[in-house]
Amino acid sequence: MNKLKLFSTLVFFTAIGGVSKAQFDFISPTDIDEIHKRTLIVVVEKPTDFVTQKLDKKKKQDKLDTYKAAVDAFNKNFASVISQYWKVTAGDIEYKTLDDLNDINDKRNYAVIFCRSATQPDLAAPYINVNGLMWWPDIAEELRDKDFSTRMTVMGLALLDKFNKTPCYQFPMPNLFPTKEDLIYAVNGMNNYINYHIDHRNVSPKKINEQMLEENQPTLKDKTLLIRRDWIDKRLTKAEIEKDYPFPYMIAGKDTVNNAIDSADSRYAIAIVAPYDWATAATGGVQYVQYVYNIENGAFLACSGLPEMPSNPKAPPATTANSGKPLITKKSLLDFCLYITDNAADDAKKKGHR
């Protein structure tokens, strides 16, 4: 097994008090037990004043109907994905607006799942204070707009009787306005991650994520790593990729990757680029992390860019490891192989997997 080196120059991030709960953060076993036995409520979204007022201010009133249709499509996709994939709770599932939640008296019987677009500080606030999804008709303009660029969209879990507190768990998604594939990724990922915590509740919170990746990563040698073309660092040549990643891979378009996710194609693992809520990130509170996601069962097989996780010693220095851009880099590919022995790579080549 490769020797490990911690992110020595970035480890101070873990001590920053402003870092909120996000993917790969510990979820309390007590909260898991409560969520597990409760009826799940899926929050139905409505158009937000934030977006409608911006549309009005920028004289884009003609896009208002398109925005409302996008929110409606999101609600339908969310309901479909939850009914098909959600496994953390086994009871009834209900769909309610935020106003409906306020009318429920027996709040201890319910857990709540939702999506929201928020700034890094907002992630520590309850959903009821900062809710709604960011949407904009022009994605290029959206990315230049500071009101949007400092936000990330998360899927969150909360106990209804504690809905006025920070959610139990929040899971970042790749896009600001979630696609159907984002929702599948998030629901499957949450299922697997939470159930792993249930099965390993006696493992130290400081060790559980590393243990999970160490157990899961060897699966990669038997999968084809599917990487979206627009997420791969353009400086990487084919020869460099094959030097740093010794297992099967394929660089493909967005539609091909989405089709693999939709069909849960067991041949593939997907390279995902998602935001992460670092309080001191140069991008205004949002930094990007790279994951490998097993679409067959929702398991995480690898990650790169989390300051509290080990990094491959062959990777570039931690201070230049992540420029804040949503890319799969040389460092990402090296980190994806952290827990796989050199012998496994040799075996893959001998078997013609390359």
C-alpha positions in Angstrom: 0.0 0.0 0.0 1.2 3.5 -0.7 2.6 5.5 2.2 0.4 8.3 3.3 1.1 12.0 3.7 -1.3 14.4 5.3 -2.0 17.8 3.8 0.5 19.4 6.1 0.0 22.9 4.8 -3.8 22.7 4.8 -4.5 20.9 8.0 -5.3 24.2 9.7 -8.5 24.4 7.8 -10.0 21.7 10.0 -9.7 24.0 13.0 -11.6 26.9 11.4 -14.9 27.2 13.3 -16.8 28.5 10.2 -16.6 25.2 8.3 -20.1 23.8 8.1 -21.3 20.2 7.8 -20.9 18.9 4.3 -20.0 15.8 2.4 -17.6 13.5 4.4 -18.4 15.2 7.7 -19.5 13.1 10.6 -23.2 12.6 11.1 -24.3 11.8 14.7 -25.4 8.1 15.2 -28.2 9.5 17.4 -29.5 11.6 14.6 -29.2 8.7 12.2 -31.3 6.5 14.5 -33.9 9.2 14.7 -34.0 9.8 11.0 -34.1 6.1 10.3 -37.4 5.5 12.2 -39.3 8.6 11.1 -41.6 9.5 8.2 -39.7 11.4 5.6 -41.0 14.8 4.3 -39.6 16.0 1.0 -39.7 19.8 0.8 -41.4 21.1 -2.3 -39.8 24.2 -3.7 -41.4 27.4 -4.8 -40.0 30.3 -6.8 -37.9 32.5 -4.5 -38.1 36.3 -4.1 -34.4 36.5 -4.5 -34.5 35.2 -8.1 -37.7 36.8 -9.2 -36.5 40.2 -7.9 -33.2 39.8 -9.8 -35.1 38.9 -13.0 -37.2 42.0 -12.6 -34.2 44.2 -11.8 -32.3 43.0 -14.9 -35.4 43.3 -17.1 -35.7 39.6 -17.7 -39.4 39.3 -16.9 -39.9 37.2 -20.0 -37.8 34.5 -18.2 -40.2 34.3 -15.2 -42.4 31.6 -16.7 -39.2 29.6 -17.6 -38.0 29.9 -14.0 -41.3 28.7 -12.6 -41.2 25.8 -15.0 -37.7 24.9 -13.9 -38.8 24.8 -10.3 -41.7 22.6 -11.2 -39.5 20.2 -13.1 -37.1 20.1 -10.1 -39.9 19.1 -7.8 -41.0 16.3 -10.1 -37.4 15.1 -10.5 -36.8 15.2 -6.7 -40.0 13.2 -6.0 -39.1 10.6 -8.7 -35.6 10.2 -7.4 -36.6 9.9 -3.8 -39.3 7.4 -4.5 -36.9 5.3 -6.6 -33.7 5.5 -4.7 -34.1 6.6 -1.1 -33.2 3.9 1.4 -32.3 5.5 4.7 -35.9 5.5 5.9 -38.4 2.7 5.1 -41.7 4.3 6.1 -44.1 6.7 4.3 -42.8 9.6 2.3 -44.8 12.9 2.1 -44.3 16.0 0.0 -44.9 19.4 1.6 -44.1 23.1 1.2 -42.3 25.0 4.0 -45.7 26.5 5.0 -47.2 23.0 5.3 -44.4 22.1 7.8 -45.4 24.9 10.1 -48.8 23.3 10.5 -47.6 19.9 11.7 -48.1 19.4 15.4 -46.4 16.0 16.0 -43.0 17.1 14.7 -41.1 14.3 16.5 -42.5 11.8 14.0 -40.9 13.4 10.9 -37.5 13.9 9.2 -37.1 16.4 6.4 -35.0 16.3 3.2 -34.5 19.4 1.1 -32.3 21.1 -1.4 -31.1 24.7 -1.0 -28.6 27.1 -2.5 -26.6 28.9 0.1 -23.4 30.8 0.9 -20.8 29.2 3.1 -21.9 31.0 6.3 -25.6 30.2 5.4 -24.9 26.5 5.6 -24.7 26.8 9.4 -28.2 28.4 9.5 -31.5 26.4 9.6 -33.2 25.8 6.3 -36.1 27.9 7.3 -33.8 31.0 7.4 -32.0 30.4 4.1 -34.0 28.3 1.6 -34.7 28.0 -2.1 -32.8 27.2 -5.2 -30.7 29.6 -7.4 -31.6 29.6 -11.1 -30.7 31.9 -13.9 -31.5 31.9 -17.6 -27.9 32.5 -18.8 -25.3 30.2 -17.1 -22.4 32.3 -18.3 -23.9 35.4 -16.6 -24.7 33.3 -13.6 -21.1 32.3 -13.1 -20.0 35.9 -13.3 -22.6 37.1 -10.9 -21.2 37.3 -7.3 -24.7 36.7 -5.9 -24.5 33.3 -7.5 -20.8 32.5 -7.6 -20.5 32.5 -3.8 -23.3 29.9 -3.4 -23.4 26.1 -3.5 -26.4 23.8 -3.6 -26.7 21.1 -1.0 -29.2 18.3 -0.2 -29.9 18.4 3.5 -31.4 16.2 6.2 -33.0 17.6 9.4 -35.3 16.5 12.2 -38.5 18.4 12.0 -38.6 19.1 15.8 -35.1 20.6 15.3 -35.8 22.4 12.1 -34.8 25.7 13.6 -31.2 24.5 14.0 -28.3 23.6 11.7 -29.4 20.5 9.6 -28.0 17.1 10.7 -26.3 16.6 7.4 -25.7 18.5 4.1 -24.4 17.0 0.9 -23.0 19.3 -1.9 -24.1 18.8 -5.5 -22.2 19.6 -8.7 -24.6 22.2 -10.1 -26.1 25.3 -8.6 -29.5 24.3 -10.0 -29.7 20.5 -9.6 -30.2 18.3 -12.6 -31.9 14.9 -12.3 -28.5 13.3 -12.3 -27.3 15.5 -9.5 -30.3 14.3 -7.4 -29.6 10.7 -8.2 -26.0 11.2 -7.2 -26.9 13.0 -4.0 -29.6 10.5 -2.9 -27.5 7.5 -3.6 -24.4 9.0 -2.0 -26.3 9.9 1.1 -27.8 6.5 1.3 -24.4 4.8 1.1 -22.6 7.2 3.4 -25.2 7.2 6.2 -25.6 3.5 6.1 -21.9 3.1 6.3 -22.0 5.2 9.5 -24.7 2.9 10.8 -22.7 -0.2 10.2 -19.5 1.3 11.7 -20.9 3.4 14.5 -18.0 2.4 16.8 -15.3 3.8 14.5 -13.8 7.1 15.6 -15.2 10.1 13.7 -11.6 11.0 12.8 -11.0 7.6 11.2 -14.3 6.6 9.6 -13.9 8.5 6.3 -10.4 7.2 5.7 -11.5 3.7 6.5 -14.4 3.9 4.1 -12.2 5.0 1.2 -9.6 2.4 2.0 -12.2 -0.3 1.9 -13.9 0.9 -1.2 -11.1 2.1 -3.4 -9.8 -1.3 -4.6 -13.1 -1.6 -6.5 -11.8 1.0 -9.0 -9.4 -1.5 -10.7 -12.5 -3.4 -11.9 -14.4 -0.3 -13.2 -13.9 2.1 -16.0 -13.5 5.6 -14.6 -15.8 7.9 -16.6 -14.6 11.5 -16.7 -16.6 14.3 -18.2 -14.7 16.0 -21.0 -15.4 19.5 -19.6 -14.1 18.5 -16.2 -10.7 17.2 -17.2 -7.7 19.5 -16.9 -6.8 20.4 -20.5 -3.1 20.3 -19.7 -3.3 16.5 -19.1 -2.2 14.5 -22.2 -3.3 10.9 -22.8 0.2 9.7 -21.9 0.1 11.7 -18.6 -3.3 10.4 -17.7 -2.3 6.8 -18.2 0.9 7.3 -16.2 -1.0 8.7 -13.2 -4.1 6.5 -13.5 -3.2 2.9 -14.3 -6.7 1.5 -14.6 -9.4 1.7 -17.3 -10.8 5.1 -18.0 -12.9 7.0 -20.6 -13.3 10.7 -21.2 -16.8 11.4 -22.5 -19.4 14.1 -23.0 -21.9 15.2 -20.4 -24.8 13.2 -22.0 -22.8 9.9 -21.9 -22.0 10.4 -18.3 -25.6 11.3 -17.5 -26.8 8.2 -19.3 -24.5 6.1 -17.3 -25.8 7.6 -14.0 -29.5 7.3 -15.2 -29.0 3.6 -16.0 -26.8 2.8 -13.0 -24.4 1.1 -15.4 -22.3 -1.2 -13.3 -19.3 -1.0 -15.6 -18.5 2.5 -14.6 -17.4 4.7 -11.7 -17.9 8.4 -12.2 -15.5 11.2 -11.5 -17.6 13.9 -9.8 -16.5 17.5 -9.2 -18.5 19.2 -6.4 -18.1 22.3 -4.2 -17.1 22.1 -0.6 -17.7 24.7 2.1 -14.2 25.9 3.1 -14.6 29.1 5.2 -11.4 30.6 4.0 -11.5 29.5 0.3 -10.2 32.1 -2.2 -13.4 31.8 -4.2 -15.5 33.4 -1.5 -16.4 30.3 0.5 -16.6 27.7 -2.2 -13.8 25.4 -3.1 -14.0 22.3 -5.4 -13.3 18.7 -4.5 -13.0 15.6 -6.7 -14.7 12.3 -5.9 -15.1 8.9 -7.5 -18.7 7.6 -7.2 -19.8 4.1 -7.8 -23.1 4.5 -9.6 -24.0 0.9 -9.0 -24.5 1.3 -5.2 -23.7 5.0 -4.4 -20.4 4.2 -2.7 -17.5 6.7 -2.7 -14.4 5.0 -4.0 -11.9 7.9 -3.8 -11.6 11.7 -3.2 -9.1 14.4 -3.7 -9.0 17.9 -2.2 -10.4 17.5 1.3 -7.9 19.0 3.7 -8.5 16.5 6.4 -7.9 13.5 4.2 -4.6 11.9 3.2 -3.0 12.7 -0.1 -0.9 10.7 -2.5 2.8 11.5 -1.8 3.3 11.7 -5.6 0.8 14.5 -5.9 1.8 18.2 -6.4 2.4 20.3 -3.2 -0.8 20.9 -1.3 -0.5 24.7 -1.5 -1.0 24.5 -5.3 -3.2 21.3 -5.4 -6.5 23.0 -6.0 -6.9 26.4 -7.7 -10.6 26.5 -7.0 -11.5 25.4 -10.6 -13.9 22.5 -11.0 -11.4 20.2 -12.7 -10.0 16.7 -12.5 -6.2 17.3 -12.3 -3.0 15.2 -12.1 -3.3 15.4 -8.3 -6.9 14.1 -8.5 -5.8 11.0 -10.5 -3.0 10.2 -8.1 -5.2 10.6 -5.1 -7.8 8.3 -6.7 -5.2 5.5 -6.5 -4.0 6.2 -3.0 -5.2 2.9 -1.4 -4.5 0.6 -4.4 -1.2 -1.3 -4.5 1.2 -1.1 -7.4 0.7 -4.8 -7.9 -3.0 -4.2 -8.7 -2.0 -1.7 -11.4 0.4 -4.2 -12.9 -2.2 -6.9 -12.8 -4.7 -4.7 -14.6 -2.2 -4.0 -17.4 -1.4 -7.8 -17.8 -5.1 -8.6 -18.0 -5.5 -6.1 -20.9 -7.7 -3.7 -18.9 -5.7 -0.8 -20.5 
